[in-house]
Amino acid sequence: MGDVSRIACAALRARIMPADQAAGRIADGDNVGMSGFTGAGYPKAVPQALAARMRAAASRGDSLKIGVWTGASTGPELDGALAAAGGMAMRVPYQADPASRRAINTGETRYVDAHLSKVAGLARDGCFGHLNWALIEVTRILEDGRFVPSTSVGNNQTWFDLADKVILEVNSWQSDKLEGIHDIQTLHGFGGAPLPLTAPCDRFGSPYLTCPAEKIAAVVETHAADRNSPFTPPDETSRCIAGHILDFLEREVRAGRMPEHLHPLQTGVGNVANAVLAGFADSRFANLTAYTEVIQDSMLDLLREGRMRCASATSFSVSPPVAAELDSILDGIRDRVVLRPQEISNHPGVIRRLGCVAINTMLEADIYGNVNSTCVMGSRMQNGIGGSGDFTRNAYLSFFVSPSIAKNGAVSCIVPMAPHVDHPDHDVHVLVTECGLADLRGLSPAERAGTIIENCAHPRFRDALRDYFKRAKARSHARHCPHLLAEALSWHERYIREGSMR
């Protein structure tokens, strides 16, 4: 049970009900827009109650499957529970749950992988179908019926606007000190005046979410933690990657291409990205800013230490120890943090205007700089493109980072030809592995190949890549971007068959 004092609106307090009763209102075939972005701010109780209904329906031979629309990944109580129950007919956009991934790759769940900045607009245009329900976690309901958002914003206001009916989860586990840090504004199609953002932490919206009271069918009280997966401490590989990036940025400053405080930083989600940011703590850079999607542990450390001046994002995604301290952390940084809807945190025009430095992770890159960030072996979905494309295409400077090898050294993350391309070579400025850094700006494809092989490939695979490139140049009918197609496309299969390259 949650804290009823967090529901100050008398009309909505009258609609409090148990999670299973609220879940009972969702029907087979409904589409449900849910809160949540990178394991933060997602509903916890109603999805689990809905999963129980799905299992019961399956045992009777009945169907109860829904479409799930979110901001990005959620947690095991949502993606994991619904996928394991066999009740997720469709999923959009980004996910990172093992059960959800299995359902997508077996074809049980239809998955629409979309750039995060475009999801709200696609939904408003009806491209995903009709939205029957919004299921949104909030921190508090004010007396006048406005809502204090939770630890993520994502597409929440869009789901409120589009849905026929709404279920609210009021989560008293979330810090009351979140009130005031959000900046909510909804876009309406293309055209119109530019967004009034000329610095990362400019504000032009409201701190609150809104929805007509007549839409709200149920209010469910909860007291449940976000997923908050722990981060792996930086290892030698991630420290080397961070070191290469910091050395490169120092050279950019000396060359006059970057100010002393750098342009606003964006980093992807996960252990490598968190470790790269941690490297800034021991660097000479100060007065930093961030215009990004997710505020993780290392970024909070930079804010607390004063090394980062301000940060704009759409979500907090922090480890359990940091989540436990969030109340006290917010005391010191609340005027320097903004959480926005994802169509604004990831807005291409703002990213271009601010000149962001984008640092994102990849599964693999080919020798010409094309990046695969989603599909293992070219066909098996891992998580999704997320917001990396929004930032990469529009950044002043775009990095992609990865260890040079995977699967205990059996797999090279630098390959002759990427079997699936999310980010073409035109958008990729710099590749970084623990082995080194390849600055690809101004290089032809052939020059890129030599630079990537010599700087980024693991020594164990470097000779094989050199040999491939040499033979491709000799045999290809075109020298601009030479390939031996049959051999390049079989590269991944040979890893599996032989365990390593010949």
Protein Blocks (a to p, Z undefined) as FASTA:
>chain_A
ZZfklmmbfklmmmgccfklmmmmpcghiacddedeehiaiafklmmmmmmmmmmmmmno
pacddddddfbdcdfklmmmmmmnopafbccfbdcbfklmmmmmnomaccddddfklmmm
mmmnopnopcfbdcdddfbdcfkopacddfbfklmmmmmmmpmbdcddddfkbcfklgop
accdddeheedjddfbfbfkbcfbdfbdcddfklpmbdcddddddfkpacddddfklmmm
mmmmmmmmmmmmmnopacfkopaddddedjklmmmmmmmmmmmbehiacddfbdcfklmm
mmmnomambdcdfbdcddfklmmmmmmmmmmmmmmcccddfklmmgmklmmmnopacddd
dfbdcfkopacfkbgghlacfkbnmjmlmmmmmmmbdcddddfbeehhlacfbdfbdcbd
fbdfklmmbdcdfkbccdfehiafklmmmmmmmmmpcfklmmmmmmmmmmmmmmpmbfkl
gcdfklmmmmmmmmmmnopaZZ
